[in-house]
Amino acid sequence: MIIADRETVLKTPELADVMRRIVGSKNVLSTLEDRICYSCDGSKQQYLPDIVAQPCTTQQVSKILCFAHEHNIPVYPRGAGSGLTGGAVPVMGGIVLDFSRMNRIMEIMPEDLTATVEPGVVTQTLQNEVARYKLFYPPDPASAAFSTIGGNVAECSGGITGLKYGVTRDYILALEIVLADGSVIHTGRKTLKSVTGYDLTRLFVGSEGTLGVFTKITVKLIPLPETVETLLAFFQTPADAIKTASQIVANNLLPRALEFIDKSSIDCIKAYNRAFKIPAETNAILLIDVDGRASSVTTESSLIEKIVVENHALEVTTAKNSQERNALWEVRRAISPALYNIAPFKINEDICVPRSQILEILERIADINERYPLLKVANFGHVGDGNIHVNVMYKDGKSQRAMAEGMIDEILHATVELGGTISGEHGIGNVKSAFVPLEIPPQELQIMRNIKQLLDPKGILNPAKIFTQTNNKQPLQ
Ligand SMILES: Cc1cc2nc3c(=O)[nH]c(=O)nc-3n(C[C@H](O)[C@H](O)[C@H](O)COP(=O)(O)OP(=O)(O)OC[C@H]3O[C@@H](n4cnc5c(N)ncnc54)[C@H](O)[C@@H]3O)c2cc1C
C-alpha cells in the first residue's frame, strides 16, 4: 500500500494553522527543535515529522484524522516513544499525535475489577493507583515507569510477569478507537467475559498504531498479591539454570517472574558495578519472584530453593523485604547500562521460542557467534515464557553494522526453525518488517494486508510499519 505522493501534502505552516484550529495553539509543536524531539524513539532512528499535535479529547483526534484522511497525510500515534522497533517514528513525515495530554485515569471500578483510562496514562501510574484499592494491573514491561498504556496496548507489551499473569492482551476488555477516516468505534464490553461477534478488541491489540488510534482503554484488574519474595540463584552452567526453570514449573510452581542472565551479560554487569557479589565461577543467573498470600509464598519459595540447590546452584540468596528485593533486582536492572559500557552499539532482539527449545536456541546463538568473532552477544530475559533478549554488540558503528545484521538474520532464521517467533513483545515496527515473511506464510500475510486495506484504505495510519514499504523519507542520520 503506497501513500499518496508526498508532494501533494501540506507543509508545516499550513498544517500548523489547521492543527491549531483543532487542538488549540498551546497543543501544537511546529518549530524544528520541537519536531526533532519527536523524530525518534527507542530504536534510535530519526525521521522528522511535519507537525506534532497534542489532542486532549476523542473529538479532536477524530477531527485530525478526518482532515489527514481527506488530504492523504500520514499520522503516527505516539505514547512515550520508548518503543524499540520504530513504531512511533514518522518515517514518511506528516502528523505525530502525541497522547501526553490524554493521561487521565477516568474510572476505577473495584467491584467490577476494571479501570478505564486515556491512552497517555503511564503504566506504573495505573499500577500504583489501582494498588490503593488492593487491585493489580499485572502487565509489567521494564519500561513501566515511563511507557504508556496506549503504547503498551499497541505493542501488546509483555514484561517480567508474563509466565504467571500473561501479557497486555490478556487484560484489555474494551477500546474506544478512532479509525483512519475519523469515525469512532467501540469494541468489547466492560465485562470480564464477552463472546458476542468477532473479537475486534484482540485484533487491535498489538496492531502498532496501523489500524486505529486508541482514545479510551478499559483494562481488567485482579486482586493485589499480598506479598512478593525474591530469590537470586547463581549457576555454573546455563544448562543447570534452564533445567531449574523448567523443573520449577514442572513441580506445579508458577513464579511471578523467572528471569535468566547469561555469562556475557554477567561479565558486563561485573565490569559495570564491582559491588555486586557474584561468585567467580558463575556462568548463568536466575532471578525469581514468587507472589501470593504470605503463608503460600514462604512455602513456594522454599520449594523453589530446594529445586535450585538440587540443580547444583553455586549459591542462592533470598530477599524477604522490599529493600532486599530491590537490591537483588539491581543486578537485572544493571544489564542495559552495563551492555552499553562494553560496546557503544547494539541490536536488541526479543525472540521467543517454545520453552522446551530455550537451551537449543542459546546453543545455536553461541554457534552463530563463532562465525562472527568480532561481535559480542549477551542474552537475558523472561526465560519463564521462552522470551530471550538477544543483544548483538559491536564497537564500530560503520564497519561492523552489516556484520551484526548478518548475525541477527541467522538468529531469526534459527528461532523460526525451532518454532519460535521473531518478536515476543517489542513488536515489528519498521525495524523488523523485512523478517515478517520468515514467520508469517503468504496467505496469512495477505489476510493481514486485507484487514489493513479495509480499515485504512489510504494507508495514512503509521505507514511503512509491520509490512515492508520502500517509499520512506530519508532518515535524518
Ligand atoms: C528501557 C526499556 C525497557 C523496555 N522493556 C520492555 C519490556 O520489558 N517489555 C516490553 O514489551 N517492551 C519493553 N520496552 C519497549 C517499550 O517500552 C514498549 O513497546 C512500550 O509499550 C511502548 O510504549 P510507549 O508509550 O513508549 O509507546 P511508543 O513507543 O510511543 O509507541 C509504540 C507504538 O504504539 C503506537 N501507539 C502509541 N499510542 C497509541 C494510541 N493511543 N493508539 C494507537 N497506537 C498507539 C505507536 O504508533 C507505536 O507503533 C522497553 C523499552 C525500553 C526503552
PDBQT file of the ligand as one rigid body, heavy atoms in Angstrom, charges set to zero:
ROOT
HETATM    1  C1  LIG A 501      14.430   0.521  28.870  1.00  0.00    +0.000 C 
HETATM    2  C2  LIG A 501      13.296  -0.120  28.116  1.00  0.00    +0.000 A 
HETATM    3  C3  LIG A 501      12.757  -1.300  28.597  1.00  0.00    +0.000 A 
HETATM    4  C4  LIG A 501      11.702  -1.923  27.922  1.00  0.00    +0.000 A 
HETATM    5  N1  LIG A 501      11.185  -3.071  28.426  1.00  0.00    +0.000 NA
HETATM    6  C5  LIG A 501      10.154  -3.681  27.799  1.00  0.00    +0.000 A 
HETATM    7  C6  LIG A 501       9.610  -4.897  28.317  1.00  0.00    +0.000 A 
HETATM    8  O1  LIG A 501      10.038  -5.420  29.347  1.00  0.00    +0.000 OA
HETATM    9  N2  LIG A 501       8.581  -5.454  27.646  1.00  0.00    +0.000 N 
HETATM   10  C7  LIG A 501       8.066  -4.897  26.503  1.00  0.00    +0.000 A 
HETATM   11  O2  LIG A 501       7.130  -5.438  25.944  1.00  0.00    +0.000 OA
HETATM   12  N3  LIG A 501       8.576  -3.743  25.986  1.00  0.00    +0.000 NA
HETATM   13  C8  LIG A 501       9.606  -3.132  26.598  1.00  0.00    +0.000 A 
HETATM   14  N4  LIG A 501      10.134  -1.969  26.078  1.00  0.00    +0.000 N 
HETATM   15  C9  LIG A 501       9.592  -1.413  24.825  1.00  0.00    +0.000 C 
HETATM   16  C10 LIG A 501       8.532  -0.295  25.001  1.00  0.00    +0.000 C 
HETATM   17  O3  LIG A 501       8.642   0.326  26.257  1.00  0.00    +0.000 OA
HETATM   18  C11 LIG A 501       7.125  -0.865  24.812  1.00  0.00    +0.000 C 
HETATM   19  O4  LIG A 501       6.957  -1.266  23.471  1.00  0.00    +0.000 OA
HETATM   20  C12 LIG A 501       6.020   0.138  25.174  1.00  0.00    +0.000 C 
HETATM   21  O5  LIG A 501       4.770  -0.489  25.103  1.00  0.00    +0.000 OA
HETATM   22  C13 LIG A 501       5.983   1.378  24.287  1.00  0.00    +0.000 C 
HETATM   23  O6  LIG A 501       5.133   2.314  24.926  1.00  0.00    +0.000 OA
HETATM   24  P1  LIG A 501       5.218   3.863  24.562  1.00  0.00    +0.000 P 
HETATM   25  O7  LIG A 501       4.183   4.576  25.339  1.00  0.00    +0.000 OA
HETATM   26  O8  LIG A 501       6.614   4.340  24.740  1.00  0.00    +0.000 OA
HETATM   27  O9  LIG A 501       4.816   3.829  23.031  1.00  0.00    +0.000 OA
HETATM   28  P2  LIG A 501       5.543   4.443  21.752  1.00  0.00    +0.000 P 
HETATM   29  O10 LIG A 501       6.936   3.943  21.658  1.00  0.00    +0.000 OA
HETATM   30  O11 LIG A 501       5.328   5.892  21.720  1.00  0.00    +0.000 OA
HETATM   31  O12 LIG A 501       4.679   3.773  20.603  1.00  0.00    +0.000 OA
HETATM   32  C14 LIG A 501       4.703   2.388  20.415  1.00  0.00    +0.000 C 
HETATM   33  C15 LIG A 501       3.663   2.019  19.362  1.00  0.00    +0.000 C 
HETATM   34  O13 LIG A 501       2.373   2.277  19.886  1.00  0.00    +0.000 OA
HETATM   35  C16 LIG A 501       1.628   3.091  18.980  1.00  0.00    +0.000 C 
HETATM   36  N5  LIG A 501       0.734   3.896  19.804  1.00  0.00    +0.000 N 
HETATM   37  C17 LIG A 501       1.058   4.674  20.855  1.00  0.00    +0.000 A 
HETATM   38  N6  LIG A 501      -0.056   5.232  21.381  1.00  0.00    +0.000 NA
HETATM   39  C18 LIG A 501      -1.107   4.795  20.646  1.00  0.00    +0.000 A 
HETATM   40  C19 LIG A 501      -2.516   5.026  20.666  1.00  0.00    +0.000 A 
HETATM   41  N7  LIG A 501      -3.082   5.815  21.555  1.00  0.00    +0.000 N 
HETATM   42  N8  LIG A 501      -3.275   4.417  19.726  1.00  0.00    +0.000 NA
HETATM   43  C20 LIG A 501      -2.731   3.591  18.808  1.00  0.00    +0.000 A 
HETATM   44  N9  LIG A 501      -1.400   3.347  18.740  1.00  0.00    +0.000 NA
HETATM   45  C21 LIG A 501      -0.605   3.934  19.642  1.00  0.00    +0.000 A 
HETATM   46  C22 LIG A 501       2.679   3.856  18.214  1.00  0.00    +0.000 C 
HETATM   47  O14 LIG A 501       2.210   4.304  16.959  1.00  0.00    +0.000 OA
HETATM   48  C23 LIG A 501       3.769   2.810  18.083  1.00  0.00    +0.000 C 
HETATM   49  O15 LIG A 501       3.508   1.978  16.998  1.00  0.00    +0.000 OA
HETATM   50  C24 LIG A 501      11.197  -1.343  26.726  1.00  0.00    +0.000 A 
HETATM   51  C25 LIG A 501      11.747  -0.140  26.248  1.00  0.00    +0.000 A 
HETATM   52  C26 LIG A 501      12.783   0.455  26.924  1.00  0.00    +0.000 A 
HETATM   53  C27 LIG A 501      13.342   1.736  26.389  1.00  0.00    +0.000 C 
ENDROOT
TORSDOF 0
